[in-house]
Structures are given as C-alpha cells and as structure tokens.
C-alpha cells in the first residue's frame, strides 16, 4: 500500500505543477484558508516541521513569514518540487512519517501536517515521535479527511475499524487510484490525546470564492464537510 501511495504522488507531483492552484478549490478555497487562520501570526525565528509537504505550498508560505522550515515527504518527486520551490530557504528531506524521525528531541516550535496523516495506517508511533521533536508547549496543526464523510465511499462499513479506501481522482485528464485509511472519530482523538492537548476542532467552510466558482460543490460541502482540522499542543 505504501508503495502505491509513493507511486501515485510521484506522478501527481508533475500534475499539480501543471494544473496550478486555480484548479484545486478544495485546497485554495477550503482547506488552506481554515488552516492558515490557526497558524501563529508571528513566525520569525520559529522552527517549523512541514510533515507531508507535498509540493511545498505551506513551506513556502511559512518561510515567507520568517520561519525556519524543515519539509518532509515520502514522495521523492514531491520533495524534488519543494526543494526547487524553496531552494536554501528550507531543509527538504524524503522520509516516512511512520519511521523514527531523524531529529533531536525538542527541535521544533510548530508541526504542520496538511492532508497527510490519512495515508498512514498507524498513528500512535507517529504522534509519539512528533511529541518528542516538539518543544515544550509546541503546537501541532493537522488536517485530515473527515471520518464521517469518508463513510460514503464504502459499501460495507465497519465504523470502529481502520479501513482502507481506494478513491478515484481525475487530474489532468487521467484517473488515479489513491489509497488512504479511514479511522473512527474516537480513534482520531484517542491517538492524539495520548500525547497532546486538543485546543481547536474545525470543520472548515468553503469560501465565497468557492461558492461563486463551484456552487454545487459548495452546497455539498455545507451539508457534509470533507476535511477535519485540529490544533493541538504538546502535553507534558
């Protein structure tokens, strides 16, 4: 499964660059505005880990605010695009978030993980590692697929199990089979609460620009959110 994730995102890295942000309203006018509202305004001097950097949008935004960025992703092609985008403004590393992280204890002030964690089957060791590398009082901001919305993609649901879903994405005139995992809400929160204190729970709303450009999709999102955003802080 992990190889399939790497392969599909290696392919999508080039597609994302060709399509540009204007063709991806779910990112530009839905997830990102809600996530960025939770990012501290003053970032100068802070060391931030972009855990699942994709093609580098968050890393670029946070670097522009003065943060010191370490960006990581499991896809070599995504890492290549992020490195090309940021150059010496960030340290960009290809690694698996389910493995032990190659960072010292209490390295980062903030961890940001945008739409990444649902590609990992097991979270508890990942959260243990993120807790380890965060400084005392550090923040962890994450977005994931909404567990309740993902139920609609399954015919035979076992709600309290971690279930593999293979979705079909149409990008650049081609269909991609994208695997990810659905967890129950209780598993999401219990995994986090083992190491973090929950500060904010956000079910984002699409922007008015989204409404203007895609009114039918806007109406669907107002009835059933696609994403769940959480801001948590490091517990002692």
N, C-alpha and C positions, 0 to 999 in steps of 0.2 A: 504494500500500500504506500509506504513512504517513497519508494522509487517512482511510483505513479505520480505522486504529488510533485516530486522534483522534476520529473519529465514534463508534466503539463505546465508548470510555472516557468520552466526554461523556455518553452515555446511561447507562453503568454508574455514573457518579458519584451520580446520584439513587437508583439501585437499592441501592448499598452503604449509603447513609444509611438507607434504609427497612428493609433487612434486618438491619442491626446485626451486630456481631462474633459473636454467639452462633450465627449461621447459616453461619459460614465457618470450619470447624475446620481447614482446610488452612493458614489464616493464624494463627488464635489458638492452636491446639494442635499446630502442626507447624513452620512456618517461623519465626514470631516468637520463640518460646522459645529456639530454637537461635541465632538472630541476636543476640538480646539478651545471651546469655551471652558473646558476643565483644566487646560494647561496653564500653569502659573504665568502671569504677565511678564515678570522679571526673571529672565533665564541666564543672564550674563554670569559666567563663572560656574554654572551648574554642569555637572557631567551626566548626560542622559544616554541610556541604552535604548535604542530602537530595536525591539525584539520582534523580528519579522518585518524587515524594512521594505520588502517588495522592491519597487523601482526607485525608492528614495524620497517620496514626496514629504513625509513627516520629517525625515532627517534634514532635508533642505530648509523647511520652514523653521525648525527649531534652531538650526545653525544660524539662520539669518537673525534670530533673536539673541544671539550671543552665546548659546550653549556649546559645550564641548560634546561632540557626538561620537558614539560608538554604534555602528549599524551592523546588524547581523541578519542573515537569511540562509535558509537551507538550499536555495536555488543558486547555483554558480552564475547563471545568466542575470538574475536579479541583482546579485552582488556586483557583477560587472557594470550594469547600468547605473547603480547607485554610486559606485566609485567614479564612473565617468562624469556623473552629475555633480558630485561634490569635490572631487579631487582631494586636495590636502585639508579640506575643511572638516573631514571626518575620518575615523578609522573604520574600515568596512571589512567584515570578516564573514566567510562562509562557514556556518556551523549549524548543528542540530540542537534545537532547544530542549530536546528530551535527554541530551547528554550533559555531563558535568561542564559547567561554563568555565572558560579559561581566564577568569578574572579573580582578583583578590577579594577578600571579604570587604564589605562596606566601600565599594568603589563608586557607586552611582547614587546621585541625588534623586533621580526620577527614572522609571522604566515606562516606556510607551509601547504598547503592542496592539496594532491595528489589524483586525480581521485575520488573525493568525492562529490563535490557540485551538480553534475547532479542527485544525488539521492534525492535532496531536491527540493520540488516543488516551494517554495517561498524563494527568496534570500535576499530581501531587509532588513528584520529584522536581518537576519544572518550577513549581511555586516555591518549593524548599530552596532551590538554587537562586531564584530571583530574590527571595527574602535574604539569603546570605550575602548577595552582592550589593544590596541596597544599604545605604547609610541609615543610621537610626532616625526614625521619623520620615524616611523617604516615601515617596508616592509611587504607586503603580496604577497606570491608566490603561484600561484594556477595552476593546470592542470585540464582540463575537456574534455569530448568528444567533438570533433569538430562538431558544429551545422550543418554545411553543409553536412558532411559525414553521420550524423545520419538520414538525409532525406531519404537515400537509404533504410532504414529499415521500411519505412512507404509506404503504398499503396495510401492512400488518405491524402495528406499533407495540413495542414493549417499553413503555414510557420510562421505567426506572432503570433500564439498562443503557449502557453506552452503545449506540447503534451507528453502524457505518451507512452513510448515504453517498450515492454517486449521482451528482447533479449534472445536467447538460447546460453548458454555457455556449452561446452563439457570439463569437467575437471575430471580427474581420472576415465574415463570410464563411467561417469554419466552426464546427461544433466540437467542443472539448468536453471530455468526461472528467469531472473534477470530484475526487473523493474527499469526504470530511466526516467528522463524528458529531453526533447529537447526544447531548447529555441532559439529564433532568435538571430543573432549576435547583433542586435540593443538592445535587452533586456539584453544580457550579459554585454555590455558596459555601457548602461544607469544605470543598477543596481550598477555597480562598481563606476561609475563617481559621483554618489550621495555622496560618502564618500571617494573616493580615486583618486589619480592621476596616470594615466597609464604611466609606464616607458618603458616596453618592451612587444612586442607581438611576440610570437614564434610559428611557425608551424614546429614541430620538424621533422628531417630527421632520418631515421634508420641508424645505424652504419654499417661499413663494415663487422663486425662480423655477424650482422643480414643478410646482403646480402649473405654471404658465407653459412650460415646455412639454410636460407629460402628465396631463390632468387625470387620465385613467389610472396610471401607476400611482400618482399622488393619492387618489381616493383609496386605493388598495392599502397603501401604507398607513393611512389614517385609521383604517379598520383593523389592521394587523401589522405590527412593526416587524421589520426584517432583522433588525440588529438590537443588541443589548449592550449598553456601555456602563462600565463600573469604574469608579475611582476608589482605590483602597490605599491604606497606609501601612507601613511595616509595624507589626506587633513586636513586643519585646521578646 
